[in-house]
Amino acid sequence: MDTWEAVGVVAEGQQISISGLNPWSFDWTRASVPPVELPHPQYQTQRHHMRVFEIASEVGTVRFAAVEVSAGVWAFYQAGA
């Protein structure tokens, strides 16, 4: 089971770094795992079901969870060890 670390909340397309990569610069693939329930990174009492995605790059595959928390605003978590 993955642990999850909050990365942040940004407007769609705005720069954010997940393991050194900006997810908006890559195609996302749904990981073959169920969604995870995680708190909003800024409002811990709000819980969200986040889909788990992967992006492939020259440095390897990066797994992250993301959800649109309001219109055009996304919350991101990255998979930890």
PyMOL Python script that loads the backbone (N, CA, C, O; Angstrom):
from pymol import cmd

cmd.read_pdbstr("""\
ATOM      1  N   MET A   1       0.835  -1.185   0.000  1.00  0.00           N
ATOM      2  CA  MET A   1       0.000   0.000   0.000  1.00  0.00           C
ATOM      3  C   MET A   1       0.880   1.249   0.000  1.00  0.00           C
ATOM      4  O   MET A   1       1.831   1.346   0.775  1.00  0.00           O
ATOM      5  N   ASP A   2       0.559   2.193  -0.869  1.00  0.00           N
ATOM      6  CA  ASP A   2       1.325   3.430  -0.961  1.00  0.00           C
ATOM      7  C   ASP A   2       0.991   4.364   0.194  1.00  0.00           C
ATOM      8  O   ASP A   2      -0.128   4.370   0.705  1.00  0.00           O
ATOM      9  N   THR A   3       1.971   5.143   0.590  1.00  0.00           N
ATOM     10  CA  THR A   3       1.708   6.292   1.442  1.00  0.00           C
ATOM     11  C   THR A   3       1.635   7.485   0.507  1.00  0.00           C
ATOM     12  O   THR A   3       2.172   7.444  -0.600  1.00  0.00           O
ATOM     13  N   TRP A   4       0.979   8.541   0.942  1.00  0.00           N
ATOM     14  CA  TRP A   4       0.753   9.681   0.066  1.00  0.00           C
ATOM     15  C   TRP A   4       1.218  10.961   0.730  1.00  0.00           C
ATOM     16  O   TRP A   4       0.961  11.192   1.911  1.00  0.00           O
ATOM     17  N   GLU A   5       1.906  11.790  -0.040  1.00  0.00           N
ATOM     18  CA  GLU A   5       2.398  13.079   0.435  1.00  0.00           C
ATOM     19  C   GLU A   5       1.727  14.180  -0.373  1.00  0.00           C
ATOM     20  O   GLU A   5       1.729  14.141  -1.604  1.00  0.00           O
ATOM     21  N   ALA A   6       1.152  15.166   0.318  1.00  0.00           N
ATOM     22  CA  ALA A   6       0.511  16.285  -0.370  1.00  0.00           C
ATOM     23  C   ALA A   6       1.551  17.063  -1.164  1.00  0.00           C
ATOM     24  O   ALA A   6       2.637  17.355  -0.664  1.00  0.00           O
ATOM     25  N   VAL A   7       1.213  17.391  -2.393  1.00  0.00           N
ATOM     26  CA  VAL A   7       2.077  18.208  -3.243  1.00  0.00           C
ATOM     27  C   VAL A   7       1.544  19.634  -3.280  1.00  0.00           C
ATOM     28  O   VAL A   7       2.307  20.586  -3.123  1.00  0.00           O
ATOM     29  N   GLY A   8       0.243  19.786  -3.487  1.00  0.00           N
ATOM     30  CA  GLY A   8      -0.330  21.124  -3.511  1.00  0.00           C
ATOM     31  C   GLY A   8      -1.615  21.202  -4.294  1.00  0.00           C
ATOM     32  O   GLY A   8      -2.142  20.204  -4.787  1.00  0.00           O
ATOM     33  N   VAL A   9      -2.098  22.418  -4.389  1.00  0.00           N
ATOM     34  CA  VAL A   9      -3.337  22.734  -5.106  1.00  0.00           C
ATOM     35  C   VAL A   9      -3.013  23.840  -6.095  1.00  0.00           C
ATOM     36  O   VAL A   9      -2.441  24.865  -5.724  1.00  0.00           O
ATOM     37  N   VAL A  10      -3.380  23.630  -7.360  1.00  0.00           N
ATOM     38  CA  VAL A  10      -3.094  24.625  -8.396  1.00  0.00           C
ATOM     39  C   VAL A  10      -4.245  24.703  -9.391  1.00  0.00           C
ATOM     40  O   VAL A  10      -5.048  23.779  -9.519  1.00  0.00           O
ATOM     41  N   ALA A  11      -4.300  25.831 -10.089  1.00  0.00           N
ATOM     42  CA  ALA A  11      -5.229  25.961 -11.197  1.00  0.00           C
ATOM     43  C   ALA A  11      -4.774  25.031 -12.323  1.00  0.00           C
ATOM     44  O   ALA A  11      -3.578  24.797 -12.496  1.00  0.00           O
ATOM     45  N   GLU A  12      -5.720  24.512 -13.076  1.00  0.00           N
ATOM     46  CA  GLU A  12      -5.389  23.601 -14.171  1.00  0.00           C
ATOM     47  C   GLU A  12      -4.347  24.227 -15.090  1.00  0.00           C
ATOM     48  O   GLU A  12      -4.509  25.356 -15.555  1.00  0.00           O
ATOM     49  N   GLY A  13      -3.281  23.481 -15.345  1.00  0.00           N
ATOM     50  CA  GLY A  13      -2.206  23.928 -16.220  1.00  0.00           C
ATOM     51  C   GLY A  13      -1.107  24.697 -15.518  1.00  0.00           C
ATOM     52  O   GLY A  13      -0.040  24.903 -16.097  1.00  0.00           O
ATOM     53  N   GLN A  14      -1.338  25.131 -14.278  1.00  0.00           N
ATOM     54  CA  GLN A  14      -0.322  25.876 -13.536  1.00  0.00           C
ATOM     55  C   GLN A  14       0.809  24.940 -13.117  1.00  0.00           C
ATOM     56  O   GLN A  14       0.572  23.774 -12.802  1.00  0.00           O
ATOM     57  N   GLN A  15       2.030  25.453 -13.115  1.00  0.00           N
ATOM     58  CA  GLN A  15       3.219  24.674 -12.771  1.00  0.00           C
ATOM     59  C   GLN A  15       3.102  24.054 -11.378  1.00  0.00           C
ATOM     60  O   GLN A  15       2.743  24.733 -10.415  1.00  0.00           O
ATOM     61  N   ILE A  16       3.406  22.769 -11.283  1.00  0.00           N
ATOM     62  CA  ILE A  16       3.519  22.046 -10.026  1.00  0.00           C
ATOM     63  C   ILE A  16       4.512  20.919 -10.262  1.00  0.00           C
ATOM     64  O   ILE A  16       4.607  20.407 -11.377  1.00  0.00           O
ATOM     65  N   SER A  17       5.245  20.527  -9.243  1.00  0.00           N
ATOM     66  CA  SER A  17       6.283  19.510  -9.413  1.00  0.00           C
ATOM     67  C   SER A  17       5.936  18.263  -8.617  1.00  0.00           C
ATOM     68  O   SER A  17       5.753  18.312  -7.401  1.00  0.00           O
ATOM     69  N   ILE A  18       5.849  17.147  -9.325  1.00  0.00           N
ATOM     70  CA  ILE A  18       5.658  15.837  -8.707  1.00  0.00           C
ATOM     71  C   ILE A  18       6.885  15.015  -9.056  1.00  0.00           C
ATOM     72  O   ILE A  18       7.087  14.639 -10.210  1.00  0.00           O
ATOM     73  N   SER A  19       7.696  14.741  -8.052  1.00  0.00           N
ATOM     74  CA  SER A  19       8.971  14.039  -8.260  1.00  0.00           C
ATOM     75  C   SER A  19       9.791  14.713  -9.359  1.00  0.00           C
ATOM     76  O   SER A  19      10.445  14.043 -10.158  1.00  0.00           O
ATOM     77  N   GLY A  20       9.750  16.043  -9.389  1.00  0.00           N
ATOM     78  CA  GLY A  20      10.532  16.806 -10.355  1.00  0.00           C
ATOM     79  C   GLY A  20       9.888  16.985 -11.713  1.00  0.00           C
ATOM     80  O   GLY A  20      10.486  17.593 -12.600  1.00  0.00           O
ATOM     81  N   LEU A  21       8.682  16.469 -11.899  1.00  0.00           N
ATOM     82  CA  LEU A  21       7.994  16.563 -13.188  1.00  0.00           C
ATOM     83  C   LEU A  21       6.717  17.389 -13.063  1.00  0.00           C
ATOM     84  O   LEU A  21       6.022  17.326 -12.049  1.00  0.00           O
ATOM     85  N   ASN A  22       6.421  18.160 -14.101  1.00  0.00           N
ATOM     86  CA  ASN A  22       5.158  18.887 -14.154  1.00  0.00           C
ATOM     87  C   ASN A  22       4.132  17.983 -14.840  1.00  0.00           C
ATOM     88  O   ASN A  22       4.257  17.725 -16.037  1.00  0.00           O
ATOM     89  N   PRO A  23       3.114  17.491 -14.111  1.00  0.00           N
ATOM     90  CA  PRO A  23       2.176  16.538 -14.721  1.00  0.00           C
ATOM     91  C   PRO A  23       1.428  17.085 -15.928  1.00  0.00           C
ATOM     92  O   PRO A  23       1.003  16.315 -16.789  1.00  0.00           O
ATOM     93  N   TRP A  24       1.260  18.404 -16.005  1.00  0.00           N
ATOM     94  CA  TRP A  24       0.550  18.984 -17.146  1.00  0.00           C
ATOM     95  C   TRP A  24       1.335  18.824 -18.448  1.00  0.00           C
ATOM     96  O   TRP A  24       0.777  19.010 -19.529  1.00  0.00           O
ATOM     97  N   SER A  25       2.607  18.485 -18.360  1.00  0.00           N
ATOM     98  CA  SER A  25       3.441  18.318 -19.558  1.00  0.00           C
ATOM     99  C   SER A  25       3.424  16.886 -20.091  1.00  0.00           C
ATOM    100  O   SER A  25       4.116  16.584 -21.063  1.00  0.00           O
ATOM    101  N   PHE A  26       2.641  15.998 -19.465  1.00  0.00           N
ATOM    102  CA  PHE A  26       2.639  14.580 -19.823  1.00  0.00           C
ATOM    103  C   PHE A  26       1.210  14.070 -19.978  1.00  0.00           C
ATOM    104  O   PHE A  26       0.256  14.672 -19.484  1.00  0.00           O
ATOM    105  N   ASP A  27       1.091  12.949 -20.676  1.00  0.00           N
ATOM    106  CA  ASP A  27      -0.176  12.219 -20.714  1.00  0.00           C
ATOM    107  C   ASP A  27      -0.291  11.419 -19.430  1.00  0.00           C
ATOM    108  O   ASP A  27       0.681  10.804 -18.991  1.00  0.00           O
ATOM    109  N   TRP A  28      -1.476  11.423 -18.820  1.00  0.00           N
ATOM    110  CA  TRP A  28      -1.716  10.661 -17.605  1.00  0.00           C
ATOM    111  C   TRP A  28      -2.357   9.336 -17.971  1.00  0.00           C
ATOM    112  O   TRP A  28      -3.230   9.282 -18.838  1.00  0.00           O
ATOM    113  N   THR A  29      -1.929   8.270 -17.316  1.00  0.00           N
ATOM    114  CA  THR A  29      -2.521   6.949 -17.485  1.00  0.00           C
ATOM    115  C   THR A  29      -3.114   6.540 -16.148  1.00  0.00           C
ATOM    116  O   THR A  29      -2.457   6.657 -15.114  1.00  0.00           O
ATOM    117  N   ARG A  30      -4.360   6.056 -16.161  1.00  0.00           N
ATOM    118  CA  ARG A  30      -4.963   5.580 -14.916  1.00  0.00           C
ATOM    119  C   ARG A  30      -4.199   4.361 -14.443  1.00  0.00           C
ATOM    120  O   ARG A  30      -4.004   3.413 -15.204  1.00  0.00           O
ATOM    121  N   ALA A  31      -3.767   4.377 -13.200  1.00  0.00           N
ATOM    122  CA  ALA A  31      -3.094   3.217 -12.604  1.00  0.00           C
ATOM    123  C   ALA A  31      -4.149   2.157 -12.308  1.00  0.00           C
ATOM    124  O   ALA A  31      -5.316   2.477 -12.084  1.00  0.00           O
ATOM    125  N   SER A  32      -3.734   0.908 -12.309  1.00  0.00           N
ATOM    126  CA  SER A  32      -4.670  -0.202 -12.089  1.00  0.00           C
ATOM    127  C   SER A  32      -4.863  -0.447 -10.592  1.00  0.00           C
ATOM    128  O   SER A  32      -4.725  -1.569 -10.104  1.00  0.00           O
ATOM    129  N   VAL A  33      -5.183   0.625  -9.885  1.00  0.00           N
ATOM    130  CA  VAL A  33      -5.478   0.558  -8.450  1.00  0.00           C
ATOM    131  C   VAL A  33      -6.737   1.385  -8.209  1.00  0.00           C
ATOM    132  O   VAL A  33      -7.045   2.290  -8.985  1.00  0.00           O
ATOM    133  N   PRO A  34      -7.468   1.076  -7.127  1.00  0.00           N
ATOM    134  CA  PRO A  34      -8.672   1.864  -6.862  1.00  0.00           C
ATOM    135  C   PRO A  34      -8.333   3.287  -6.417  1.00  0.00           C
ATOM    136  O   PRO A  34      -7.213   3.553  -5.980  1.00  0.00           O
ATOM    137  N   PRO A  35      -9.296   4.196  -6.528  1.00  0.00           N
ATOM    138  CA  PRO A  35      -9.080   5.556  -6.024  1.00  0.00           C
ATOM    139  C   PRO A  35      -8.735   5.528  -4.534  1.00  0.00           C
ATOM    140  O   PRO A  35      -9.036   4.565  -3.828  1.00  0.00           O
ATOM    141  N   VAL A  36      -8.107   6.591  -4.083  1.00  0.00           N
ATOM    142  CA  VAL A  36      -7.753   6.720  -2.666  1.00  0.00           C
ATOM    143  C   VAL A  36      -8.514   7.905  -2.081  1.00  0.00           C
ATOM    144  O   VAL A  36      -8.782   8.882  -2.781  1.00  0.00           O
ATOM    145  N   GLU A  37      -8.858   7.821  -0.812  1.00  0.00           N
ATOM    146  CA  GLU A  37      -9.513   8.928  -0.134  1.00  0.00           C
ATOM    147  C   GLU A  37      -8.463   9.674   0.670  1.00  0.00           C
ATOM    148  O   GLU A  37      -7.837   9.117   1.572  1.00  0.00           O
ATOM    149  N   LEU A  38      -8.278  10.947   0.328  1.00  0.00           N
ATOM    150  CA  LEU A  38      -7.246  11.765   0.968  1.00  0.00           C
ATOM    151  C   LEU A  38      -7.824  13.131   1.309  1.00  0.00           C
ATOM    152  O   LEU A  38      -8.788  13.576   0.686  1.00  0.00           O
ATOM    153  N   PRO A  39      -7.232  13.799   2.302  1.00  0.00           N
ATOM    154  CA  PRO A  39      -7.722  15.136   2.646  1.00  0.00           C
ATOM    155  C   PRO A  39      -7.267  16.176   1.631  1.00  0.00           C
ATOM    156  O   PRO A  39      -6.243  16.010   0.967  1.00  0.00           O
ATOM    157  N   HIS A  40      -8.028  17.232   1.523  1.00  0.00           N
ATOM    158  CA  HIS A  40      -7.625  18.386   0.726  1.00  0.00           C
ATOM    159  C   HIS A  40      -6.314  18.894   1.327  1.00  0.00           C
ATOM    160  O   HIS A  40      -6.240  19.050   2.546  1.00  0.00           O
ATOM    161  N   PRO A  41      -5.285  19.158   0.533  1.00  0.00           N
ATOM    162  CA  PRO A  41      -3.996  19.580   1.092  1.00  0.00           C
ATOM    163  C   PRO A  41      -4.056  20.853   1.939  1.00  0.00           C
ATOM    164  O   PRO A  41      -3.215  21.043   2.818  1.00  0.00           O
ATOM    165  N   GLN A  42      -5.035  21.728   1.691  1.00  0.00           N
ATOM    166  CA  GLN A  42      -5.132  22.969   2.454  1.00  0.00           C
ATOM    167  C   GLN A  42      -6.247  22.952   3.494  1.00  0.00           C
ATOM    168  O   GLN A  42      -6.198  23.710   4.463  1.00  0.00           O
ATOM    169  N   TYR A  43      -7.247  22.099   3.306  1.00  0.00           N
ATOM    170  CA  TYR A  43      -8.397  22.025   4.208  1.00  0.00           C
ATOM    171  C   TYR A  43      -8.560  20.571   4.641  1.00  0.00           C
ATOM    172  O   TYR A  43      -9.339  19.822   4.052  1.00  0.00           O
ATOM    173  N   GLN A  44      -7.828  20.185   5.663  1.00  0.00           N
ATOM    174  CA  GLN A  44      -7.704  18.781   6.055  1.00  0.00           C
ATOM    175  C   GLN A  44      -9.027  18.113   6.430  1.00  0.00           C
ATOM    176  O   GLN A  44      -9.107  16.885   6.411  1.00  0.00           O
ATOM    177  N   THR A  45     -10.059  18.874   6.767  1.00  0.00           N
ATOM    178  CA  THR A  45     -11.343  18.254   7.106  1.00  0.00           C
ATOM    179  C   THR A  45     -12.127  17.846   5.864  1.00  0.00           C
ATOM    180  O   THR A  45     -13.069  17.060   5.961  1.00  0.00           O
ATOM    181  N   GLN A  46     -11.753  18.368   4.698  1.00  0.00           N
ATOM    182  CA  GLN A  46     -12.397  17.966   3.445  1.00  0.00           C
ATOM    183  C   GLN A  46     -11.700  16.724   2.909  1.00  0.00           C
ATOM    184  O   GLN A  46     -10.480  16.717   2.742  1.00  0.00           O
ATOM    185  N   ARG A  47     -12.461  15.684   2.642  1.00  0.00           N
ATOM    186  CA  ARG A  47     -11.909  14.441   2.096  1.00  0.00           C
ATOM    187  C   ARG A  47     -12.350  14.299   0.642  1.00  0.00           C
ATOM    188  O   ARG A  47     -13.470  14.663   0.285  1.00  0.00           O
ATOM    189  N   HIS A  48     -11.455  13.765  -0.192  1.00  0.00           N
ATOM    190  CA  HIS A  48     -11.755  13.605  -1.618  1.00  0.00           C
ATOM    191  C   HIS A  48     -11.323  12.218  -2.082  1.00  0.00           C
ATOM    192  O   HIS A  48     -10.293  11.697  -1.654  1.00  0.00           O
ATOM    193  N   HIS A  49     -12.129  11.629  -2.967  1.00  0.00           N
ATOM    194  CA  HIS A  49     -11.737  10.381  -3.631  1.00  0.00           C
ATOM    195  C   HIS A  49     -10.905  10.774  -4.837  1.00  0.00           C
ATOM    196  O   HIS A  49     -11.406  11.397  -5.773  1.00  0.00           O
ATOM    197  N   MET A  50      -9.629  10.406  -4.812  1.00  0.00           N
ATOM    198  CA  MET A  50      -8.702  10.791  -5.868  1.00  0.00           C
ATOM    199  C   MET A  50      -8.334   9.576  -6.709  1.00  0.00           C
ATOM    200  O   MET A  50      -8.014   8.508  -6.188  1.00  0.00           O
ATOM    201  N   ARG A  51      -8.388   9.767  -7.998  1.00  0.00           N
ATOM    202  CA  ARG A  51      -7.916   8.711  -8.900  1.00  0.00           C
ATOM    203  C   ARG A  51      -6.392   8.704  -8.884  1.00  0.00           C
ATOM    204  O   ARG A  51      -5.745   9.732  -8.687  1.00  0.00           O
ATOM    205  N   VAL A  52      -5.848   7.527  -9.095  1.00  0.00           N
ATOM    206  CA  VAL A  52      -4.395   7.365  -9.112  1.00  0.00           C
ATOM    207  C   VAL A  52      -3.948   7.278 -10.563  1.00  0.00           C
ATOM    208  O   VAL A  52      -4.503   6.517 -11.356  1.00  0.00           O
ATOM    209  N   PHE A  53      -2.941   8.065 -10.892  1.00  0.00           N
ATOM    210  CA  PHE A  53      -2.428   8.147 -12.254  1.00  0.00           C
ATOM    211  C   PHE A  53      -0.934   7.860 -12.276  1.00  0.00           C
ATOM    212  O   PHE A  53      -0.263   7.890 -11.244  1.00  0.00           O
ATOM    213  N   GLU A  54      -0.432   7.582 -13.465  1.00  0.00           N
ATOM    214  CA  GLU A  54       1.006   7.429 -13.691  1.00  0.00           C
ATOM    215  C   GLU A  54       1.389   8.239 -14.912  1.00  0.00           C
ATOM    216  O   GLU A  54       0.622   8.364 -15.867  1.00  0.00           O
ATOM    217  N   ILE A  55       2.592   8.786 -14.859  1.00  0.00           N
ATOM    218  CA  ILE A  55       3.172   9.408 -16.038  1.00  0.00           C
ATOM    219  C   ILE A  55       4.539   8.774 -16.268  1.00  0.00           C
ATOM    220  O   ILE A  55       5.292   8.519 -15.328  1.00  0.00           O
ATOM    221  N   ALA A  56       4.837   8.529 -17.529  1.00  0.00           N
ATOM    222  CA  ALA A  56       6.116   7.915 -17.896  1.00  0.00           C
ATOM    223  C   ALA A  56       7.005   9.001 -18.487  1.00  0.00           C
ATOM    224  O   ALA A  56       6.575   9.793 -19.326  1.00  0.00           O
ATOM    225  N   SER A  57       8.244   9.021 -18.034  1.00  0.00           N
ATOM    226  CA  SER A  57       9.208   9.985 -18.560  1.00  0.00           C
ATOM    227  C   SER A  57      10.554   9.298 -18.685  1.00  0.00           C
ATOM    228  O   SER A  57      10.701   8.117 -18.371  1.00  0.00           O
ATOM    229  N   GLU A  58      11.540  10.065 -19.153  1.00  0.00           N
ATOM    230  CA  GLU A  58      12.880   9.497 -19.310  1.00  0.00           C
ATOM    231  C   GLU A  58      13.498   9.118 -17.958  1.00  0.00           C
ATOM    232  O   GLU A  58      14.436   8.322 -17.915  1.00  0.00           O
ATOM    233  N   VAL A  59      12.983   9.679 -16.855  1.00  0.00           N
ATOM    234  CA  VAL A  59      13.520   9.336 -15.528  1.00  0.00           C
ATOM    235  C   VAL A  59      12.761   8.193 -14.875  1.00  0.00           C
ATOM    236  O   VAL A  59      13.127   7.757 -13.783  1.00  0.00           O
ATOM    237  N   GLY A  60      11.720   7.703 -15.515  1.00  0.00           N
ATOM    238  CA  GLY A  60      10.960   6.578 -14.979  1.00  0.00           C
ATOM    239  C   GLY A  60       9.481   6.918 -14.851  1.00  0.00           C
ATOM    240  O   GLY A  60       9.016   7.944 -15.347  1.00  0.00           O
ATOM    241  N   THR A  61       8.759   6.040 -14.182  1.00  0.00           N
ATOM    242  CA  THR A  61       7.321   6.208 -13.998  1.00  0.00           C
ATOM    243  C   THR A  61       7.053   6.859 -12.651  1.00  0.00           C
ATOM    244  O   THR A  61       7.623   6.466 -11.633  1.00  0.00           O
ATOM    245  N   VAL A  62       6.189   7.848 -12.655  1.00  0.00           N
ATOM    246  CA  VAL A  62       5.816   8.568 -11.439  1.00  0.00           C
ATOM    247  C   VAL A  62       4.335   8.324 -11.189  1.00  0.00           C
ATOM    248  O   VAL A  62       3.510   8.483 -12.089  1.00  0.00           O
ATOM    249  N   ARG A  63       4.004   7.937  -9.958  1.00  0.00           N
ATOM    250  CA  ARG A  63       2.611   7.690  -9.583  1.00  0.00           C
ATOM    251  C   ARG A  63       2.128   8.831  -8.695  1.00  0.00           C
ATOM    252  O   ARG A  63       2.833   9.270  -7.786  1.00  0.00           O
ATOM    253  N   PHE A  64       0.908   9.306  -8.974  1.00  0.00           N
ATOM    254  CA  PHE A  64       0.337  10.392  -8.188  1.00  0.00           C
ATOM    255  C   PHE A  64      -1.177  10.258  -8.151  1.00  0.00           C
ATOM    256  O   PHE A  64      -1.771   9.552  -8.966  1.00  0.00           O
ATOM    257  N   ALA A  65      -1.790  10.942  -7.200  1.00  0.00           N
ATOM    258  CA  ALA A  65      -3.240  11.001  -7.094  1.00  0.00           C
ATOM    259  C   ALA A  65      -3.654  12.437  -7.345  1.00  0.00           C
ATOM    260  O   ALA A  65      -2.971  13.374  -6.932  1.00  0.00           O
ATOM    261  N   ALA A  66      -4.791  12.604  -8.032  1.00  0.00           N
ATOM    262  CA  ALA A  66      -5.255  13.948  -8.356  1.00  0.00           C
ATOM    263  C   ALA A  66      -6.770  13.972  -8.422  1.00  0.00           C
ATOM    264  O   ALA A  66      -7.424  12.977  -8.735  1.00  0.00           O
ATOM    265  N   VAL A  67      -7.307  15.157  -8.113  1.00  0.00           N
ATOM    266  CA  VAL A  67      -8.749  15.364  -8.232  1.00  0.00           C
ATOM    267  C   VAL A  67      -9.004  16.852  -8.451  1.00  0.00           C
ATOM    268  O   VAL A  67      -8.288  17.706  -7.929  1.00  0.00           O
ATOM    269  N   GLU A  68     -10.031  17.139  -9.227  1.00  0.00           N
ATOM    270  CA  GLU A  68     -10.448  18.523  -9.412  1.00  0.00           C
ATOM    271  C   GLU A  68     -11.322  18.885  -8.215  1.00  0.00           C
ATOM    272  O   GLU A  68     -12.439  18.382  -8.093  1.00  0.00           O
ATOM    273  N   VAL A  69     -10.822  19.759  -7.323  1.00  0.00           N
ATOM    274  CA  VAL A  69     -11.522  20.086  -6.081  1.00  0.00           C
ATOM    275  C   VAL A  69     -12.537  21.212  -6.250  1.00  0.00           C
ATOM    276  O   VAL A  69     -13.457  21.347  -5.443  1.00  0.00           O
ATOM    277  N   SER A  70     -12.377  22.004  -7.273  1.00  0.00           N
ATOM    278  CA  SER A  70     -13.380  22.990  -7.687  1.00  0.00           C
ATOM    279  C   SER A  70     -13.108  23.285  -9.157  1.00  0.00           C
ATOM    280  O   SER A  70     -12.141  22.777  -9.724  1.00  0.00           O
ATOM    281  N   ALA A  71     -13.939  24.085  -9.764  1.00  0.00           N
ATOM    282  CA  ALA A  71     -13.832  24.302 -11.206  1.00  0.00           C
ATOM    283  C   ALA A  71     -12.434  24.768 -11.604  1.00  0.00           C
ATOM    284  O   ALA A  71     -12.021  25.883 -11.284  1.00  0.00           O
ATOM    285  N   GLY A  72     -11.711  23.892 -12.311  1.00  0.00           N
ATOM    286  CA  GLY A  72     -10.389  24.217 -12.809  1.00  0.00           C
ATOM    287  C   GLY A  72      -9.290  24.258 -11.767  1.00  0.00           C
ATOM    288  O   GLY A  72      -8.190  24.735 -12.047  1.00  0.00           O
ATOM    289  N   VAL A  73      -9.571  23.761 -10.558  1.00  0.00           N
ATOM    290  CA  VAL A  73      -8.575  23.744  -9.484  1.00  0.00           C
ATOM    291  C   VAL A  73      -8.330  22.292  -9.069  1.00  0.00           C
ATOM    292  O   VAL A  73      -9.264  21.558  -8.746  1.00  0.00           O
ATOM    293  N   TRP A  74      -7.057  21.894  -9.084  1.00  0.00           N
ATOM    294  CA  TRP A  74      -6.679  20.505  -8.849  1.00  0.00           C
ATOM    295  C   TRP A  74      -5.813  20.352  -7.607  1.00  0.00           C
ATOM    296  O   TRP A  74      -4.951  21.185  -7.323  1.00  0.00           O
ATOM    297  N   ALA A  75      -6.059  19.267  -6.869  1.00  0.00           N
ATOM    298  CA  ALA A  75      -5.224  18.885  -5.732  1.00  0.00           C
ATOM    299  C   ALA A  75      -4.395  17.672  -6.160  1.00  0.00           C
ATOM    300  O   ALA A  75      -4.892  16.771  -6.836  1.00  0.00           O
ATOM    301  N   PHE A  76      -3.124  17.666  -5.753  1.00  0.00           N
ATOM    302  CA  PHE A  76      -2.203  16.578  -6.104  1.00  0.00           C
ATOM    303  C   PHE A  76      -1.523  16.003  -4.873  1.00  0.00           C
ATOM    304  O   PHE A  76      -1.159  16.727  -3.947  1.00  0.00           O
ATOM    305  N   TYR A  77      -1.361  14.687  -4.884  1.00  0.00           N
ATOM    306  CA  TYR A  77      -0.552  13.954  -3.917  1.00  0.00           C
ATOM    307  C   TYR A  77       0.415  13.104  -4.710  1.00  0.00           C
ATOM    308  O   TYR A  77       0.098  12.683  -5.823  1.00  0.00           O
ATOM    309  N   GLN A  78       1.593  12.843  -4.159  1.00  0.00           N
ATOM    310  CA  GLN A  78       2.512  11.920  -4.818  1.00  0.00           C
ATOM    311  C   GLN A  78       2.699  10.693  -3.951  1.00  0.00           C
ATOM    312  O   GLN A  78       2.632  10.755  -2.724  1.00  0.00           O
ATOM    313  N   ALA A  79       2.934   9.584  -4.616  1.00  0.00           N
ATOM    314  CA  ALA A  79       3.140   8.317  -3.912  1.00  0.00           C
ATOM    315  C   ALA A  79       4.516   8.334  -3.253  1.00  0.00           C
ATOM    316  O   ALA A  79       5.518   8.689  -3.874  1.00  0.00           O
ATOM    317  N   GLY A  80       4.538   7.945  -1.995  1.00  0.00           N
ATOM    318  CA  GLY A  80       5.791   7.816  -1.271  1.00  0.00           C
ATOM    319  C   GLY A  80       6.144   6.358  -1.105  1.00  0.00           C
ATOM    320  O   GLY A  80       5.487   5.485  -1.672  1.00  0.00           O
ATOM    321  N   ALA A  81       7.174   6.091  -0.335  1.00  0.00           N
ATOM    322  CA  ALA A  81       7.631   4.711  -0.128  1.00  0.00           C
ATOM    323  C   ALA A  81       6.750   3.994   0.867  1.00  0.00           C
ATOM    324  O   ALA A  81       6.983   2.823   1.166  1.00  0.00           O
TER     325      ALA A  81
END
""", "prot")
cmd.dss("prot")
cmd.show_as("cartoon", "prot")
cmd.util.cbc("prot")
cmd.orient("prot")
